[in-house]
Amino acid sequence: MTGRLLYVGIAPRYMANRTSTQNLRKRVRYHYRGNAAGSTLRLTLGCLLGLELRRVGSGKRMTFSKAGEATLSQWMAESARVCWIEHDEPWTMESELISQLDLPLNLDQNRHNAFHGRLTGLRAQARQRAQELSISA
């Protein structure tokens, strides 16, 4: 099976003012089983797949609702693959990779990518539409 690298993420994140509690296992698990409110990758993939983003709970968080998140999780289980590289300072490697490779699903540090504007617009449209809809249970 061949694939193409579309997104780079790291764990732990570099934070000057506190220690990250995230590790790679937690991040990958959340990307695969979490929701769009906590995973920019899930938000991006769901928007690209045409899932409907909705406000949930108090209305401040946005997800693809229970059914949409389940659909996304299933799609990821069937279609997405993960690989990793250990690095003492992963945030430096992330920046280097984003600057050197065509990674269309990364938005942060990636304004130079040809897909950046389209993806940013798609995500903004999904958020705007969610604001117009009632809060989902």
CORGI-V450639 format. One line per field, one symbol per residue. psi: psi as a letter, one per 30 degrees, with the letter a starting at -180 (. if undefined). A space follows every 10 residues. Layout:
BEGIN
psi->???
END
This chain:
BEGIN
psi->kllkkfkkll klkkjfflkk fkleeeeeee effblffgje eeeeeeeefg kjklklbffe kkagleeeee eeeeeeeffk lkllkkkeif feeeeeeeff ljiffkekgg ffkffeeeee eeeeeeeeee efllkk.
END
